[in-house]
Amino acid sequence: MKKIMLAAAALVTFLTASASHAQLTGPSVLNSIGDNCSRYGYSVESGSNTVVMKDASTGTMVFTVSQVNSQTITLRGVVASMRNLTPEQRTQLQRRIALFNYSSHVGTLWLDNATGEVTMEHHLNPRHLSPSTMATIATSFGDVARAEGQILMQ
């Protein structure tokens, strides 16, 4: 009898812990991220699996938040367009990108050689992060993307 009681208690504990650690996905997470970003200078346009964050004062797109699958939310934004670079400028840009990628707390930059666009991207796993944490990270991502775009365009 004691073993059955222990097994039942373990099962109840497991089910309770699993349910409490499950995270929301889909529109509810995207809405949470959008709501948080709208409080910090972004206008938000919602789609089915994507939310577009625009600078509230200029209307320019800063980044998108996309639900790729149940384990991946992707933050992505083009931070600068760097066309017609000299070889020296390209080398300096690649060094800047490498330094950013080494030291940044949110986001990874890369240069698309064909288009000259410098893109920043970051992935979140909603199974391991709460909606409020993802919203905070998304806001930080947008702020870093804006700042990096201004630095690169100088």
N, C-alpha and C positions, 0 to 999 in steps of 0.2 A: 504494500500500500504506500509505503514511504517513497519507493522508487517511482510509482505512478504520479504521486503528488509533485515530486521534483521534476519529472519529465513534463508535466502539465505547466508548471511554473516556468520552466525554461522555454516552452513553446510560446506561452503568453508574452514573456519578455522579448523573445525573438520577433514576434509579430508586431509588438508595440514599437520596438526599436527600428525595425525595417520601415514601418509606415511613417515614423517621425523623421527619418532621414531621407525619405523620398522627396525629390524636388519637383516643382512644377515645370512644365515645358509648354511650348507652343505659344499661342496668343497671350496667355496670362503673363508669361515671362517677358515677352516682347513689350507688352503694355506697361509692365512694371519698369522696365528699362526706359521706355519712352517717357513715362510720367516723371521719373527722376531727372532725366536729361532736360525736360521742359522747364524744370525749376532752376536750371543752371545755364540759361542763355541759348537753348536750342528750340527750334520749332520742329515739330514731329509730324511726319506723314506715315501713316500705317498702311501696310499692304497685308496680304495673306500670310506670308512667312518672312516678311522683311519690314523693317522700320527704317525710314530715312531721317537722319538728323541733319538739320540745316542750321546755319548761324541765324539766330533770330533777328539780328540787326541788318544783315546783308542779304539773307535769303540764299546764300551759297551753300551747296551741299558739303558737309564736313565728313560724314561717314554713314555707313549702313550697318544695321544689325540684322543678321539673317539666321533663322533656325534651319540648320542644315539637316540635322536628325535629332533623335532624342538625347544624344550625348554631345552635340556640338552646336554652339552658337558662335557665329563668326562676326567679328567687328572688322570692317574694311573701309578705308578711305584713301583717295588719291590726295597726297599732301602737296605735290608740286609737279609741274610739267617742265622738264629740263631738256629741251630740244637744242640741236645744233651746238653741242658742247665740243670744245677743243679737247684733244687728248689729255692735256694738263687739267682742265676743268673736270673731265670725267674721272680722272684719278683722284682728284680732291673730293669729288662727290662720293666716290666709292669708299674712300677713307672715312668720310663723315658718316656714311651709312654703317660701316663696320663699327665705328665707335658708338653710334647710337644703339645698334643691336647688342653690343657688349654691355652697355650700361643702362639701358632702358628698363623700367619696371613694368611697362605695359606696351606691347606692340613690337613688331618686327618690320623693318623697312626693306624694300628692294627696288631696284631700278629695272624697268622694262626697256631694254635697249632699242626695241623696235619703235615704241611710241614716245620714249623719253619721260614717261610717267613714273614718279616715285610714289609707291603705294605702301601704306602701313596696314598691318593685319594683326589680329589677336584672336585666339580661340578660347572659349569658355566651355566648361562641362557642367550643365545644369544638374547633373546627378551629384556633384560634389560641392556646388556653390548655391547659396540661397539667392532668391531673386533680388533681395536688397544688396547683397554683395556684388552680384553681376551688374546691377544698376550703378553702383559706385565705381566699379571698374570701367564701365562704358563711359561714364562721365569723365573719368580720368583719361581714358583713351582719346576722347574727343578733344580735351584740352591739350594733350600732348601732340595730337595731329595738327591742331591749329598752330601751336607754337613752332613745331618742326617745319611746317609749311612756310611760316614767316621767315624763319632762319634760312631755309634753302633758297627762297626767292630774293634774298638780299643781293 
